[in-house]
Amino acid sequence: MVETREIDPDRDPLAFTHPDSPLAWLRRGDGIVGVGRAAAAYETVGRAGASAAEAWRAIAAAADVDDPVRLPGTGLVAFGAFAFDALSASRSRLVAPEAVVGRRGGRAWITRVRTLGAETEEAPLELVPYGPYWSGTLGPGALDPAGYQAAVRAALDAIAANDVDKVVLARDLVGTVPAGADLRRLVRALASGYPDTWTYAVDGLIGASPETLVTVSGGTVTARVLAGTFPRGTDAGGDAEASVALAHSAKDLDEHRYAVQSVIDALSPLTTALRADDEPFALELPNLWHLATDVAGDLADHASALDLVAALHPTAAVAGTPTDAAIEVIRRLEPFDRGRYAGPVGWVDANGDGEWAIALRCVQVGGTPTSTGTIPVVAHAGAGIVAGSDPETELLETRVKFRPIVDALA
């Protein structure tokens, strides 16, 4: 039995979730958080495919949902974080918590999930005081700056050989956070510093992504494609120049065109009346400019958000073009497993509606504690490599993209 009821909207949703393992999806002060134990609704090693949608359909079909509130995020909901690569050792998971607290447009609710006939205690609806402030560390990982520039040069060789048109190469930073750290403080720092992004915490993956993979609501499908990046200027004049330079950069426009086409190709079989902006616009974030294109259409054939996630991922924005060839180059040039970085992260409800982003500007928390008792973390940032890319410029782009998570950890 799934019951959604309205509650007082004046409380901070994030304060209800667990300090050690927060479960959250937030934007502009609204969103949903998980409360109580979270059960795995779906799990697999490596990239999730159509099987995730089928598993969730079966769970949703068996659920008795009482939802008079009927807002996005009410009723039965699962949070998900999926691995980037099919060959990844990381797990793709959908998790359904005992309760979900949400807030949207000045209204708030709690959804409780009960097993019929089972004697189970309700997840307590209690504000959990925030723990003390803390700071983490991040330093060079398996691919240091010199190694990254060498990898970019190797990627340019692959492009010159016509193996790929574009490949997105990432580098890593590794570090630790204190044992027992209240990870909600990291979530809150990202949500406060980057309110227009999707701030998420799912299964140890915490970040603030500017890139919507796909949103499904009442039969309408929307996606925002980001590819092409310039750092913000240091003053108003320099900032305006950066925006204009990005809008006229042949290299960034080429990179963006590949990304938009990959999304259109993936969505076309599952949608009708699909449309996209003719020209990208410059999206302003606190630390950089992105080229952005909005895509919209109508859902076809009773598909769900998870079906679209499976069809879309990985996009050219985080893999390259052609996709399969680009992933082979990534496997050859990146000396690490990306895990859930650049994979899908978001939520889905019993109707198949949901909001999904690409897991960017994030850190993956967890693993075997170090000898000093701290908890390992790893962060990644990447750049799209096309003909004409400059290794030093691409390295600088990754530094800009690391900034949100580095600042929040510090």
C-alpha positions in Angstrom: 0.0 0.0 0.0 1.3 3.4 -1.0 -0.2 6.5 0.6 0.6 10.1 -0.1 -0.6 12.9 2.2 0.1 16.6 2.5 2.2 18.0 5.3 3.6 21.4 6.5 5.6 22.8 3.6 7.8 25.0 5.8 10.3 22.3 6.8 13.6 21.5 5.0 13.1 18.3 3.1 16.8 17.4 3.2 16.7 17.4 7.1 14.5 14.3 7.0 17.0 12.0 5.1 19.8 10.0 6.6 23.1 11.8 7.4 25.3 8.9 6.4 23.4 7.8 3.2 21.2 10.7 2.0 18.7 10.0 -0.7 17.7 13.3 -2.4 16.7 15.0 -5.7 16.6 18.8 -5.3 16.3 21.9 -7.4 15.5 25.6 -6.5 14.4 24.6 -3.0 12.0 21.9 -4.2 12.4 18.1 -4.6 12.1 14.8 -2.9 14.1 12.9 -0.3 14.1 9.3 0.9 13.3 8.5 4.5 14.0 5.2 6.3 15.3 2.0 4.9 15.7 1.8 1.1 15.0 -1.5 -0.7 16.6 -2.3 -4.0 13.9 -2.4 -6.7 16.4 -3.2 -9.4 20.1 -3.9 -9.4 22.7 -5.1 -12.0 26.4 -4.9 -12.5 27.4 -2.4 -15.3 25.1 -0.2 -17.3 21.3 -0.7 -16.9 19.3 -1.3 -20.0 15.6 -2.0 -20.8 15.5 -4.5 -18.0 15.3 -1.7 -15.4 12.1 -0.4 -17.1 10.6 -3.9 -17.1 11.4 -4.5 -13.5 9.9 -1.2 -12.4 6.8 -1.7 -14.5 6.2 -5.0 -12.6 6.6 -3.4 -9.2 4.4 -0.5 -10.1 1.7 -2.7 -11.5 1.5 -4.6 -8.2 1.3 -1.4 -6.1 -1.9 0.0 -4.6 -1.4 3.7 -4.8 -3.5 6.2 -2.9 -2.3 9.7 -4.1 -4.7 12.6 -3.8 -1.8 15.1 -4.0 -0.9 14.2 -7.6 2.2 16.3 -8.0 5.5 15.2 -9.7 7.3 13.0 -7.2 4.2 11.9 -5.3 3.0 8.3 -5.1 5.3 5.3 -5.5 8.8 6.6 -6.3 12.2 5.0 -6.8 15.6 6.8 -7.0 18.2 5.5 -9.4 21.9 5.8 -10.3 23.2 3.8 -13.2 26.8 2.9 -14.3 28.2 4.7 -17.3 29.7 1.6 -19.0 28.2 -1.8 -19.7 31.6 -3.3 -18.6 31.8 -1.3 -15.4 32.3 -3.1 -12.1 29.9 -0.6 -10.5 26.3 -1.4 -9.8 23.3 0.2 -11.4 20.5 0.5 -8.8 16.9 1.6 -8.4 16.0 2.0 -4.7 12.6 2.6 -3.2 12.6 4.0 0.3 10.1 3.4 3.1 8.9 7.0 2.8 9.5 10.0 0.6 9.2 13.6 1.7 8.7 16.1 -1.1 8.1 19.8 -1.7 7.0 21.5 -4.9 5.4 24.9 -5.6 4.6 25.7 -2.0 3.1 22.3 -1.2 4.7 19.4 0.6 3.8 15.8 1.2 4.9 12.5 2.6 4.5 9.2 0.9 4.6 6.0 2.9 5.1 2.5 1.5 3.6 -0.4 3.4 3.6 -4.1 2.6 0.1 -5.5 2.8 -0.3 -7.9 5.8 3.1 -7.1 7.2 3.6 -5.8 10.7 6.1 -3.0 10.0 6.8 0.2 11.8 6.3 3.4 9.8 9.4 5.3 8.9 9.5 8.1 11.5 9.0 11.6 10.1 11.6 13.4 12.2 14.0 16.2 11.4 17.5 14.9 12.0 19.8 17.7 13.2 22.7 18.4 10.9 26.1 17.2 12.1 29.1 19.4 12.5 30.8 21.0 9.4 33.6 19.0 7.9 36.0 19.1 5.0 37.3 16.5 2.6 40.4 16.1 0.4 40.8 15.6 -3.3 44.1 15.2 -5.2 45.4 13.7 -8.4 44.1 10.3 -9.4 45.1 7.7 -11.9 45.2 10.3 -14.7 47.2 13.4 -13.6 47.3 16.7 -15.7 50.2 15.6 -17.8 48.6 12.2 -18.4 45.3 13.8 -19.4 46.9 16.0 -22.0 48.7 12.9 -23.4 45.3 11.1 -23.5 43.8 14.1 -25.4 46.6 13.9 -28.0 45.9 10.1 -28.4 42.2 10.9 -28.9 43.1 13.5 -31.6 45.1 10.7 -33.3 42.0 8.5 -33.2 39.9 11.3 -34.7 42.6 12.0 -37.4 42.4 8.2 -38.3 38.6 8.5 -38.7 38.0 6.1 -35.8 35.7 8.6 -34.2 34.3 12.1 -34.8 34.2 13.0 -31.1 35.3 11.4 -27.9 34.7 12.7 -24.3 37.7 12.0 -22.1 37.5 12.3 -18.3 40.2 12.5 -15.6 39.9 11.7 -11.9 40.6 13.1 -8.5 40.7 10.9 -5.4 40.5 11.7 -1.8 38.7 11.1 1.5 35.9 12.4 3.8 35.9 12.0 7.6 34.2 8.9 8.9 30.8 9.7 10.2 30.6 12.9 8.1 27.0 14.3 7.6 26.9 14.0 3.9 23.8 16.2 3.8 26.1 19.1 4.3 27.7 18.3 0.9 24.3 18.1 -0.7 23.2 21.4 0.8 26.4 23.2 -0.2 25.9 22.1 -3.8 22.1 22.9 -3.8 22.9 26.4 -2.3 25.8 27.2 -4.7 24.2 25.8 -7.8 20.4 26.2 -7.4 19.6 25.8 -11.1 21.2 22.4 -11.3 19.8 19.0 -10.3 21.4 18.3 -6.9 21.3 14.6 -6.1 22.4 12.0 -3.6 21.7 8.4 -4.6 23.5 5.3 -3.3 26.7 7.3 -2.4 26.7 9.4 -5.6 26.4 13.1 -4.7 26.6 15.9 -7.2 24.9 18.9 -8.9 24.3 18.3 -12.6 23.4 21.0 -15.1 22.4 18.5 -17.8 18.9 17.0 -18.0 19.0 13.6 -19.6 15.2 13.4 -20.0 12.0 14.4 -18.1 8.7 12.7 -18.6 5.5 14.3 -17.3 2.0 13.4 -18.3 3.1 12.1 -21.7 5.4 15.1 -22.5 9.1 14.4 -23.0 11.8 17.1 -22.6 15.5 17.0 -22.7 18.3 19.6 -22.5 21.5 18.9 -24.3 24.7 20.6 -23.1 28.0 20.4 -25.0 30.5 23.1 -25.6 32.0 25.0 -22.7 33.7 28.3 -21.9 34.8 29.5 -18.4 33.0 32.6 -17.1 34.8 35.9 -17.4 36.4 37.6 -14.5 34.3 40.8 -14.9 31.1 41.8 -16.8 33.0 42.7 -20.0 35.0 39.5 -20.0 31.9 37.4 -19.2 30.1 38.9 -22.2 33.1 38.2 -24.4 33.2 34.6 -23.2 29.5 34.0 -24.0 29.9 35.5 -27.5 33.1 33.5 -28.1 31.4 30.3 -27.2 28.4 31.0 -29.4 30.8 31.5 -32.4 33.3 28.7 -31.6 33.4 26.3 -34.6 34.9 23.6 -32.4 32.2 23.9 -29.7 29.4 24.2 -32.2 30.6 21.0 -33.9 30.8 19.2 -30.5 27.3 20.4 -29.7 25.8 19.4 -33.0 27.0 15.8 -32.5 25.4 15.7 -29.0 22.0 17.1 -30.2 21.8 14.7 -33.1 22.5 11.7 -30.8 19.6 12.7 -28.5 17.2 13.2 -31.5 18.2 9.8 -33.0 17.6 8.0 -29.6 14.3 9.7 -28.8 12.7 9.4 -32.2 11.5 5.8 -32.0 9.9 6.4 -28.6 8.3 9.8 -29.3 6.1 11.7 -31.7 6.2 15.4 -32.7 9.8 15.6 -31.7 11.3 19.1 -32.0 14.5 20.9 -31.2 15.8 24.5 -31.2 17.4 25.4 -34.5 20.3 27.1 -32.8 21.9 26.5 -29.3 21.7 29.2 -26.6 24.4 30.1 -24.1 23.4 28.7 -20.6 24.9 30.7 -17.7 26.1 28.7 -14.7 28.0 30.2 -11.7 31.4 29.1 -13.0 31.0 28.5 -16.8 29.0 28.9 -20.0 27.5 25.9 -21.9 26.0 25.7 -25.3 22.5 24.3 -24.7 19.6 23.0 -26.9 16.2 22.1 -25.7 14.4 19.0 -27.2 10.7 18.2 -26.7 8.2 15.7 -27.9 5.2 13.5 -27.0 5.6 10.0 -25.5 4.6 7.1 -27.7 3.6 3.5 -27.1 3.3 3.7 -23.3 7.0 4.1 -22.8 8.3 5.2 -19.4 11.1 7.5 -18.4 13.3 4.5 -17.8 12.7 3.3 -21.4 14.0 6.7 -22.6 16.9 6.6 -20.2 17.9 3.2 -21.7 17.6 4.5 -25.2 19.5 7.8 -24.6 22.4 6.7 -22.5 25.2 7.2 -23.3 24.7 10.4 -25.3 27.4 12.0 -27.5 27.7 14.7 -24.8 29.3 12.2 -22.4 30.7 9.5 -24.7 31.2 10.7 -28.3 30.3 9.9 -31.9 29.9 7.2 -33.1 29.0 6.0 -29.6 30.3 2.5 -29.7 33.6 3.5 -31.2 33.9 6.4 -28.7 33.4 4.1 -25.8 36.1 1.8 -27.0 38.5 4.8 -27.2 37.4 5.8 -23.6 38.2 2.3 -22.4 41.6 2.4 -24.0 42.6 5.9 -22.8 41.0 6.3 -19.3 43.0 4.2 -16.8 40.0 3.8 -14.4 36.4 2.7 -14.2 34.1 5.7 -14.4 31.5 4.0 -12.1 28.3 6.1 -12.1 30.0 9.3 -13.3 28.3 10.4 -16.5 25.6 7.8 -16.1 21.9 8.5 -15.6 20.7 9.6 -12.1 17.2 10.5 -11.1 13.8 9.2 -10.1 10.7 7.4 -11.6 7.2 7.1 -10.4 4.5 4.4 -10.8 3.2 6.0 -13.9 6.6 6.0 -15.6 7.0 9.7 -15.2 10.3 11.0 -13.8 13.3 13.4 -14.0 16.7 12.1 -15.0 20.0 14.0 -15.3 23.5 13.0 -16.4 25.7 12.4 -13.3 28.1 15.3 -13.7 29.9 17.6 -11.1 29.8 14.7 -8.7 31.7 12.6 -6.2 31.3 8.9 -5.5 31.5 8.2 -1.8 32.2 4.8 -0.3 34.4 1.8 -0.3 36.8 0.3 2.2 37.8 2.8 4.9 41.4 3.9 4.9 43.9 3.0 7.6 43.1 6.3 9.2 39.4 5.5 9.2 38.4 8.0 6.6 36.1 7.2 3.7 37.4 7.1 0.1 35.9 9.4 -2.5 36.5 9.8 -6.3 35.4 12.6 -8.6 35.6 12.9 -12.4 35.4 15.7 -15.0 35.6 15.4 -18.7 35.8 17.4 -22.0 34.6 16.7 -25.5 37.5 16.1 -27.9 36.9 16.9 -31.6 39.3 17.8 -34.4 41.0 21.1 -33.5 40.9 20.5 -29.7 43.9 21.8 -27.8 45.1 19.5 -24.9 45.9 22.4 -22.5 42.5 24.0 -23.2 40.7 20.8 -22.5 42.6 20.3 -19.3 41.6 23.8 -18.2 38.0 22.9 -19.0 38.1 19.9 -16.6 39.5 22.2 -13.9 36.5 24.5 -14.2 34.1 21.5 -14.1 35.8 20.1 -11.0 35.3 23.4 -9.2 31.7 22.8 -7.8 32.6 19.6 -6.1 36.1 20.7 -4.9 34.6 23.8 -3.4 31.8 22.0 -1.7 34.1 19.4 -0.2 36.4 22.1 1.1 
